[in-house]
Amino acid sequence: MTTIGAQRERFAIIFVCTGNVCRSPFAERVARWLIDNRLSLQDANRVITRSAGTHALHGAAMDRQSEMHLRALGLDAAGFVATQFAADTVSNADLVLTATLRHRAIVVEHHPPALKTTFTLREFAYLLENLDFNAHQLPADPILRARTIREFVRDSRGLNPPLAGQDYEVPDPYGKDDSSHAQAARIIQEAISGVIDRLWPLDDRVARIG
């Protein structure tokens, strides 16, 4: 069991899609790479990244086409196996980022307290992009910084012009042609890069993909 003290020492991000073989593992691996190259080893280890599927192909490897686009970024899916989403998946999460609005609704249906910490990936990136941090003194500690920013994002819901429905979502490429996988990979990469850039800005090291 995770203690309250341990929770305060880490920031857990959970990515959720349907089968947990395309969108959410791609997002998880890209986020992990950026975090590991953005923060010190000690601080990077305090940020946990995981993924799950609302209807996961439990135990399956990452989809071959999605993995191909991951490899094109110099990353890989070694050791990944699909995991079924459950309420306890997000009960200790600090931030849940879903592929679609339906996934977001499922997360909240299973664990209502997650309403405050669950967004679609593109929604969170959009809200972050429109926040002005200049008026705020953000904590230096990366975990406290991330939690503070998450609260700012939560409080900004409804204060920005709404996106069109499809602009909140990452289209599902599963079982489709390579152009669909390429589109999903591009959307995820852009959104994740924006999120990580805002949560943990670049220092003297340049860690970018693409």
C-alpha positions in Angstrom: 0.0 0.0 0.0 1.3 3.5 -0.9 1.6 5.7 2.1 0.6 9.4 2.1 4.2 10.3 2.7 5.3 8.3 -0.4 2.6 9.9 -2.5 3.9 13.3 -1.6 7.3 12.3 -2.8 6.2 11.4 -6.3 4.0 12.4 -9.2 2.2 9.6 -11.1 0.9 10.1 -14.6 -1.4 7.5 -16.1 -2.3 7.4 -19.8 -5.5 5.7 -20.8 -6.9 4.5 -24.1 -9.0 1.6 -25.2 -6.8 -1.5 -25.9 -3.6 -0.1 -24.3 -1.6 -1.2 -27.3 -1.5 1.9 -29.5 -2.1 5.4 -28.1 -1.5 5.1 -24.4 1.7 3.1 -24.5 3.0 5.4 -27.2 2.3 8.4 -25.0 3.8 6.7 -21.9 7.1 5.9 -23.7 7.4 9.4 -25.2 6.7 11.0 -21.8 9.1 8.7 -20.0 11.9 9.6 -22.5 11.3 13.3 -22.2 11.1 13.2 -18.4 14.3 11.1 -18.1 16.1 13.6 -20.2 14.6 16.7 -18.6 15.1 16.0 -14.9 18.0 14.8 -12.8 18.1 11.0 -12.3 16.9 11.5 -8.7 13.9 13.7 -9.7 13.0 11.6 -12.8 12.7 8.6 -10.6 10.1 10.5 -8.6 7.9 10.8 -11.7 6.0 7.6 -12.4 4.5 7.0 -15.9 2.1 4.1 -16.6 -0.7 3.3 -19.1 -3.9 1.2 -19.2 -6.8 0.4 -21.4 -10.5 0.6 -20.7 -10.9 -2.6 -22.7 -7.2 -3.7 -22.7 -5.8 -6.5 -24.8 -4.4 -7.8 -21.5 -0.9 -9.1 -21.7 -0.5 -8.1 -25.4 2.6 -6.3 -26.7 2.4 -2.9 -28.3 0.7 -2.7 -31.7 3.3 -3.3 -34.4 2.5 -0.2 -36.4 2.5 2.0 -33.3 5.8 0.5 -32.2 7.2 1.3 -35.6 6.4 5.0 -35.1 7.9 4.8 -31.7 11.1 3.4 -33.1 11.2 6.2 -35.6 11.8 8.5 -32.7 14.6 6.4 -31.4 12.5 4.8 -28.7 11.2 1.2 -28.2 8.5 -0.8 -26.5 10.7 -3.3 -24.8 9.0 -4.9 -21.8 5.6 -3.4 -22.4 2.5 -5.5 -21.9 -1.1 -4.2 -22.1 -2.9 -3.7 -18.7 -6.6 -3.4 -18.0 -7.8 -0.2 -16.4 -9.3 -0.5 -12.9 -10.4 2.1 -10.3 -7.2 1.4 -8.3 -5.2 2.3 -11.4 -6.0 5.9 -10.9 -6.8 6.1 -7.2 -3.2 7.2 -6.4 -2.6 9.0 -9.7 -1.7 12.7 -9.7 -2.7 13.1 -13.3 -4.7 10.9 -15.7 -4.5 11.8 -19.4 -6.9 10.0 -21.7 -7.1 9.6 -25.5 -10.8 10.6 -25.8 -13.6 12.2 -23.9 -15.2 8.8 -23.5 -12.1 7.4 -21.8 -12.2 10.4 -19.5 -15.8 9.7 -18.6 -15.0 6.0 -17.9 -12.2 7.0 -15.6 -14.5 9.3 -13.6 -17.3 6.8 -13.6 -15.0 4.2 -12.0 -13.4 6.6 -9.6 -15.3 9.9 -9.1 -12.6 11.7 -7.1 -10.5 11.5 -10.3 -12.7 14.2 -11.8 -10.2 16.8 -10.5 -7.1 15.1 -12.0 -8.4 13.6 -15.3 -8.2 15.3 -18.7 -7.9 14.2 -22.2 -4.3 14.6 -23.3 -5.1 17.2 -25.8 -7.3 19.1 -23.4 -4.6 19.2 -20.8 -2.0 20.4 -23.4 -4.5 23.1 -24.6 -5.3 24.4 -21.1 -1.6 24.4 -20.2 -0.7 26.4 -23.3 -3.2 29.1 -22.3 -2.0 29.5 -18.8 0.1 32.5 -17.9 2.6 31.4 -15.2 4.3 34.9 -14.9 1.8 35.9 -12.2 2.6 32.9 -10.1 5.6 31.8 -8.0 6.0 28.2 -8.8 7.8 25.8 -6.4 11.3 24.8 -7.4 10.7 21.2 -6.4 9.6 19.4 -9.6 6.9 17.3 -7.9 5.4 20.3 -6.1 5.7 22.3 -9.3 3.8 19.7 -11.3 1.0 19.5 -8.6 0.7 23.3 -8.5 0.4 23.5 -12.3 -2.1 20.7 -12.4 -4.3 22.8 -9.9 -4.0 25.9 -12.1 -5.1 23.8 -15.1 -8.0 22.3 -13.2 -9.1 25.8 -12.2 -8.9 27.1 -15.7 -11.5 24.7 -17.1 -14.3 26.6 -18.6 -12.2 29.9 -18.8 -10.9 29.3 -22.3 -12.9 29.0 -25.6 -13.9 25.4 -26.0 -12.2 23.2 -28.5 -14.2 21.4 -31.2 -15.0 17.9 -30.0 -12.5 16.1 -32.2 -9.8 18.5 -31.1 -10.0 17.1 -27.6 -9.1 13.6 -28.8 -6.5 11.3 -30.3 -8.1 9.2 -33.1 -7.9 5.5 -32.6 -5.5 4.0 -35.2 -6.0 0.4 -34.2 -6.6 -1.9 -37.1 -6.2 1.0 -39.6 -3.6 1.9 -42.2 -0.3 3.4 -41.4 -1.4 7.0 -42.1 -3.8 6.6 -39.2 -1.0 5.4 -36.9 1.2 8.3 -38.2 -1.5 10.8 -37.4 -2.0 9.5 -33.9 1.7 9.4 -33.2 2.1 13.0 -34.4 -0.8 14.3 -32.3 0.5 12.5 -29.2 4.1 13.6 -29.7 3.0 17.3 -30.1 0.7 17.2 -27.0 3.2 15.3 -24.8 6.0 17.6 -25.7 3.9 20.6 -24.9 2.9 19.1 -21.5 6.4 18.2 -20.4 7.8 21.5 -21.6 5.3 23.3 -19.3 5.5 21.0 -16.3 9.3 20.8 -16.4 10.9 23.4 -18.6 14.2 22.7 -20.4 17.4 23.6 -18.6 20.8 23.6 -20.2 20.2 20.1 -21.6 18.1 20.0 -24.8 15.8 17.0 -24.8 13.5 17.0 -27.8 12.1 14.4 -30.1 11.8 14.9 -33.8 
